[in-house]
């Protein structure tokens, strides 16, 4: 029976997102806080793409999915 290996290491993207959210929580509501929260959201999306099985997100463009290679 084939076993799948589950990574227990935390993604660098997720750790950075956590740091951005921590800093955002320290600020009063406003544009700077919103920018930090938006950056954290993008970093979480990158982490999801990186963790997706069988998909190399670095090989595609963001516009139409055409291969760069």
NORCOR-V357826 format. One record per backbone hydrogen bond with DSSP energy under -1.0 kcal/mol. CO is the residue of the C=O (numbers start at 0). NH is the residue of the N-H. If there is no record, write none. Layout:
# NORCOR-V357826
co: <CO & CO>
nh: <NH & NH>
This chain:
# NORCOR-V357826
co: <10 & 11 & 12 & 13 & 14 & 15 & 16 & 17 & 18 & 19 & 20 & 23 & 29 & 30 & 31 & 32 & 33 & 34 & 35 & 36 & 37 & 38 & 39 & 40 & 41 & 42 & 43 & 44 & 45 & 46 & 51 & 55 & 58 & 65>
nh: <14 & 15 & 16 & 17 & 18 & 19 & 20 & 21 & 22 & 23 & 24 & 26 & 33 & 34 & 35 & 36 & 37 & 38 & 39 & 40 & 41 & 42 & 43 & 44 & 45 & 46 & 47 & 48 & 49 & 50 & 54 & 58 & 67 & 60>
